[in-house]
Amino acid sequence: MKEQGYFDDHMDKMVVTGKQLVFRKGEKITDNYEIGDMYSDSYYRKARVGVHKKTGIERAIIQKNKTDYANLDAFIKKVEFMNSFDHPNLVRYLEAFEDTNYYFIVCECLKGNDIVDTIYWRGKHSEEYGANVIKQILQAVAYIHSRGVAHN
């Protein structure tokens, strides 16, 4: 796991769950990451850029209210489920932290505009470009549906 940006200096505080998701019990996220500005505000997802203090790797950090989950087990269950996804068009979850009021999910950092902004700012598109975008979206949706996720 070292080659992926994890370190064994606090192995006793790490709980590895799912596909290498690390839940860092008792550690503060700010001990591991410099937390920067908000870079995403799409609907209910708000992410900040976090720079890992030892590696300099940029990650996205999603902050969730603890009141959104019944307890720690409910949070871990949901994050482990999301972490089990393995698809090139879905973001991978890497680490989780908690403090008194929040859970923090550390995941791949994907910067750039969302699809609506991209379409707006880019202007005219070729049919091929549009077909490629729709294909990627539908592949991701089909994958999560095959894993039992449905949308209302």
Phi and psi in degrees as GROMACS dihedral restraints (atoms count N, CA, C in turn):
[ dihedral_restraints ]
;  ai    aj    ak    al  type     phi  dphi    fc
    3     4     5     6     1   -60.7    20    10
    4     5     6     7     1   -39.5    20    10
    6     7     8     9     1   -66.6    20    10
    7     8     9    10     1   -13.5    20    10
    9    10    11    12     1   -99.4    20    10
   10    11    12    13     1    11.2    20    10
   12    13    14    15     1    97.7    20    10
   13    14    15    16     1     5.0    20    10
   15    16    17    18     1   -97.3    20    10
   16    17    18    19     1   152.8    20    10
   18    19    20    21     1  -129.7    20    10
   19    20    21    22     1   151.4    20    10
   21    22    23    24     1   -95.6    20    10
   22    23    24    25     1    17.8    20    10
   24    25    26    27     1   -71.0    20    10
   25    26    27    28     1   -15.1    20    10
   27    28    29    30     1  -136.5    20    10
   28    29    30    31     1    45.5    20    10
   30    31    32    33     1   -60.4    20    10
   31    32    33    34     1   -29.2    20    10
   33    34    35    36     1   -68.9    20    10
   34    35    36    37     1   -18.8    20    10
   36    37    38    39     1   -97.3    20    10
   37    38    39    40     1    -4.2    20    10
   39    40    41    42     1   -96.5    20    10
   40    41    42    43     1   138.9    20    10
   42    43    44    45     1  -121.0    20    10
   43    44    45    46     1   114.1    20    10
   45    46    47    48     1   -89.3    20    10
   46    47    48    49     1   123.9    20    10
   48    49    50    51     1  -126.9    20    10
   49    50    51    52     1   160.1    20    10
   51    52    53    54     1    54.2    20    10
   52    53    54    55     1  -143.5    20    10
   54    55    56    57     1   -89.7    20    10
   55    56    57    58     1    75.4    20    10
   57    58    59    60     1    66.5    20    10
   58    59    60    61     1    22.4    20    10
   60    61    62    63     1   -73.1    20    10
   61    62    63    64     1   129.6    20    10
   63    64    65    66     1  -107.8    20    10
   64    65    66    67     1   119.1    20    10
   66    67    68    69     1  -100.2    20    10
   67    68    69    70     1   115.7    20    10
   69    70    71    72     1   -93.5    20    10
   70    71    72    73     1    91.8    20    10
   72    73    74    75     1   -69.5    20    10
   73    74    75    76     1   130.9    20    10
   75    76    77    78     1    76.5    20    10
   76    77    78    79     1    -0.2    20    10
   78    79    80    81     1   -99.9    20    10
   79    80    81    82     1   145.2    20    10
   81    82    83    84     1   -86.2    20    10
   82    83    84    85     1   138.2    20    10
   84    85    86    87     1   -60.2    20    10
   85    86    87    88     1   -33.1    20    10
   87    88    89    90     1   -72.5    20    10
   88    89    90    91     1   -12.1    20    10
   90    91    92    93     1   -76.0    20    10
   91    92    93    94     1   -22.4    20    10
   93    94    95    96     1  -108.1    20    10
   94    95    96    97     1   -27.1    20    10
   96    97    98    99     1  -132.1    20    10
   97    98    99   100     1   141.4    20    10
   99   100   101   102     1   -85.1    20    10
  100   101   102   103     1   121.1    20    10
  102   103   104   105     1   -98.6    20    10
  103   104   105   106     1   126.0    20    10
  105   106   107   108     1  -105.6    20    10
  106   107   108   109     1  -151.9    20    10
  108   109   110   111     1   -73.9    20    10
  109   110   111   112     1   160.2    20    10
  111   112   113   114     1   -67.3    20    10
  112   113   114   115     1   133.3    20    10
  114   115   116   117     1  -123.7    20    10
  115   116   117   118     1    -3.3    20    10
  117   118   119   120     1  -143.1    20    10
  118   119   120   121     1   138.6    20    10
  120   121   122   123     1  -143.6    20    10
  121   122   123   124     1    45.3    20    10
  123   124   125   126     1   -84.7    20    10
  124   125   126   127     1   112.8    20    10
  126   127   128   129     1    56.7    20    10
  127   128   129   130     1  -115.0    20    10
  129   130   131   132     1   -98.4    20    10
  130   131   132   133     1    -5.4    20    10
  132   133   134   135     1   -88.8    20    10
  133   134   135   136     1   123.4    20    10
  135   136   137   138     1  -123.3    20    10
  136   137   138   139     1   124.8    20    10
  138   139   140   141     1  -126.3    20    10
  139   140   141   142     1   144.2    20    10
  141   142   143   144     1  -114.6    20    10
  142   143   144   145     1   153.2    20    10
  144   145   146   147     1   -78.3    20    10
  145   146   147   148     1   131.4    20    10
  147   148   149   150     1  -121.5    20    10
  148   149   150   151     1   132.6    20    10
  150   151   152   153     1  -108.8    20    10
  151   152   153   154     1   121.1    20    10
  153   154   155   156     1   -63.5    20    10
  154   155   156   157     1   127.4    20    10
  156   157   158   159     1   -64.8    20    10
  157   158   159   160     1   -29.8    20    10
  159   160   161   162     1   -91.5    20    10
  160   161   162   163     1   -31.5    20    10
  162   163   164   165     1  -106.5    20    10
  163   164   165   166     1   -22.7    20    10
  165   166   167   168     1    78.7    20    10
  166   167   168   169     1     6.3    20    10
  168   169   170   171     1   -74.3    20    10
  169   170   171   172     1   131.4    20    10
  171   172   173   174     1   -81.2    20    10
  172   173   174   175     1   135.5    20    10
  174   175   176   177     1  -132.7    20    10
  175   176   177   178     1   160.6    20    10
  177   178   179   180     1   -92.5    20    10
  178   179   180   181     1   138.5    20    10
  180   181   182   183     1  -122.2    20    10
  181   182   183   184     1   117.9    20    10
  183   184   185   186     1  -101.8    20    10
  184   185   186   187     1   128.6    20    10
  186   187   188   189     1  -105.2    20    10
  187   188   189   190     1   125.9    20    10
  189   190   191   192     1  -123.3    20    10
  190   191   192   193     1   136.7    20    10
  192   193   194   195     1   -65.0    20    10
  193   194   195   196     1   137.4    20    10
  195   196   197   198     1   -63.9    20    10
  196   197   198   199     1   -26.4    20    10
  198   199   200   201     1   -67.3    20    10
  199   200   201   202     1   -13.1    20    10
  201   202   203   204     1   -75.9    20    10
  202   203   204   205     1    -9.8    20    10
  204   205   206   207     1  -129.6    20    10
  205   206   207   208     1   146.0    20    10
  207   208   209   210     1   -63.1    20    10
  208   209   210   211     1   -38.4    20    10
  210   211   212   213     1  -167.4    20    10
  211   212   213   214     1  -179.2    20    10
  213   214   215   216     1   -60.3    20    10
  214   215   216   217     1   -40.4    20    10
  216   217   218   219     1   -60.7    20    10
  217   218   219   220     1   -39.2    20    10
  219   220   221   222     1   -64.9    20    10
  220   221   222   223     1   -41.0    20    10
  222   223   224   225     1   -63.0    20    10
  223   224   225   226     1   -50.0    20    10
  225   226   227   228     1   -61.7    20    10
  226   227   228   229     1   -40.3    20    10
  228   229   230   231     1   -59.4    20    10
  229   230   231   232     1   -45.6    20    10
  231   232   233   234     1   -66.5    20    10
  232   233   234   235     1   -45.2    20    10
  234   235   236   237     1   -66.8    20    10
  235   236   237   238     1   -39.7    20    10
  237   238   239   240     1   -61.5    20    10
  238   239   240   241     1   -40.8    20    10
  240   241   242   243     1   -61.7    20    10
  241   242   243   244     1   -47.7    20    10
  243   244   245   246     1   -63.4    20    10
  244   245   246   247     1   -36.8    20    10
  246   247   248   249     1   -68.7    20    10
  247   248   249   250     1   -21.4    20    10
  249   250   251   252     1   -74.8    20    10
  250   251   252   253     1   -12.9    20    10
  252   253   254   255     1   -70.0    20    10
  253   254   255   256     1   137.7    20    10
  255   256   257   258     1  -136.0    20    10
  256   257   258   259     1    87.0    20    10
  258   259   260   261     1  -145.4    20    10
  259   260   261   262     1   139.2    20    10
  261   262   263   264     1   -64.7    20    10
  262   263   264   265     1   -17.6    20    10
  264   265   266   267     1  -103.0    20    10
  265   266   267   268     1    14.3    20    10
  267   268   269   270     1  -123.8    20    10
  268   269   270   271     1   140.3    20    10
  270   271   272   273     1   -73.0    20    10
  271   272   273   274     1   139.9    20    10
  273   274   275   276     1   -91.2    20    10
  274   275   276   277     1   136.4    20    10
  276   277   278   279     1   -86.7    20    10
  277   278   279   280     1   138.4    20    10
  279   280   281   282     1  -118.5    20    10
  280   281   282   283     1   -45.0    20    10
  282   283   284   285     1  -142.2    20    10
  283   284   285   286     1   161.0    20    10
  285   286   287   288     1  -140.2    20    10
  286   287   288   289     1   145.2    20    10
  288   289   290   291     1  -134.8    20    10
  289   290   291   292     1   165.9    20    10
  291   292   293   294     1  -143.7    20    10
  292   293   294   295     1   152.9    20    10
  294   295   296   297     1  -130.5    20    10
  295   296   297   298     1  -162.0    20    10
  297   298   299   300     1   -60.8    20    10
  298   299   300   301     1   -39.8    20    10
  300   301   302   303     1  -112.4    20    10
  301   302   303   304     1   -17.6    20    10
  303   304   305   306     1  -134.2    20    10
  304   305   306   307     1   155.7    20    10
  306   307   308   309     1  -105.2    20    10
  307   308   309   310     1   147.1    20    10
  309   310   311   312     1  -124.0    20    10
  310   311   312   313     1   129.3    20    10
  312   313   314   315     1  -110.6    20    10
  313   314   315   316     1   125.0    20    10
  315   316   317   318     1  -101.7    20    10
  316   317   318   319     1   126.6    20    10
  318   319   320   321     1  -141.3    20    10
  319   320   321   322     1   177.3    20    10
  321   322   323   324     1   -54.9    20    10
  322   323   324   325     1   143.8    20    10
  324   325   326   327     1   -99.2    20    10
  325   326   327   328     1   110.9    20    10
  327   328   329   330     1  -113.4    20    10
  328   329   330   331     1   105.8    20    10
  330   331   332   333     1   -94.3    20    10
  331   332   333   334     1   155.9    20    10
  333   334   335   336     1   131.6    20    10
  334   335   336   337     1   178.0    20    10
  336   337   338   339     1   -80.9    20    10
  337   338   339   340     1   158.4    20    10
  339   340   341   342     1   -75.5    20    10
  340   341   342   343     1   174.3    20    10
  342   343   344   345     1   -64.1    20    10
  343   344   345   346     1   -37.6    20    10
  345   346   347   348     1   -64.2    20    10
  346   347   348   349     1   -46.9    20    10
  348   349   350   351     1   -62.1    20    10
  349   350   351   352     1   -41.9    20    10
  351   352   353   354     1   -61.0    20    10
  352   353   354   355     1   -45.8    20    10
  354   355   356   357     1   -63.7    20    10
  355   356   357   358     1   -43.0    20    10
  357   358   359   360     1   -62.8    20    10
  358   359   360   361     1   -51.5    20    10
  360   361   362   363     1   -74.2    20    10
  361   362   363   364     1   -27.9    20    10
  363   364   365   366     1   -76.6    20    10
  364   365   366   367     1   -24.3    20    10
  366   367   368   369     1    80.3    20    10
  367   368   369   370     1  -136.3    20    10
  369   370   371   372     1   -64.6    20    10
  370   371   372   373     1   144.6    20    10
  372   373   374   375     1  -128.8    20    10
  373   374   375   376     1   152.5    20    10
  375   376   377   378     1   -78.6    20    10
  376   377   378   379     1   159.8    20    10
  378   379   380   381     1   -62.2    20    10
  379   380   381   382     1   -36.5    20    10
  381   382   383   384     1   -62.7    20    10
  382   383   384   385     1   -43.8    20    10
  384   385   386   387     1   -61.4    20    10
  385   386   387   388     1   -48.9    20    10
  387   388   389   390     1   -60.2    20    10
  388   389   390   391     1   -42.0    20    10
  390   391   392   393     1   -64.1    20    10
  391   392   393   394     1   -38.5    20    10
  393   394   395   396     1   -66.2    20    10
  394   395   396   397     1   -42.5    20    10
  396   397   398   399     1   -63.2    20    10
  397   398   399   400     1   -48.9    20    10
  399   400   401   402     1   -62.3    20    10
  400   401   402   403     1   -40.1    20    10
  402   403   404   405     1   -59.1    20    10
  403   404   405   406     1   -45.4    20    10
  405   406   407   408     1   -64.2    20    10
  406   407   408   409     1   -42.1    20    10
  408   409   410   411     1   -62.8    20    10
  409   410   411   412     1   -47.7    20    10
  411   412   413   414     1   -66.6    20    10
  412   413   414   415     1   -33.3    20    10
  414   415   416   417     1   -64.0    20    10
  415   416   417   418     1   -43.3    20    10
  417   418   419   420     1   -65.7    20    10
  418   419   420   421     1   -43.8    20    10
  420   421   422   423     1   -63.5    20    10
  421   422   423   424     1   -44.2    20    10
  423   424   425   426     1   -60.8    20    10
  424   425   426   427     1   -39.3    20    10
  426   427   428   429     1   -63.9    20    10
  427   428   429   430     1   -50.1    20    10
  429   430   431   432     1   -68.1    20    10
  430   431   432   433     1   -30.6    20    10
  432   433   434   435     1   -65.1    20    10
  433   434   435   436     1   -37.7    20    10
  435   436   437   438     1   -66.8    20    10
  436   437   438   439     1   -19.2    20    10
  438   439   440   441     1   -94.5    20    10
  439   440   441   442     1     7.1    20    10
  441   442   443   444     1    93.0    20    10
  442   443   444   445     1    10.2    20    10
  444   445   446   447     1   -93.5    20    10
  445   446   447   448     1   131.5    20    10
  447   448   449   450     1  -126.9    20    10
  448   449   450   451     1   155.1    20    10
  450   451   452   453     1  -111.5    20    10
  451   452   453   454     1   146.3    20    10
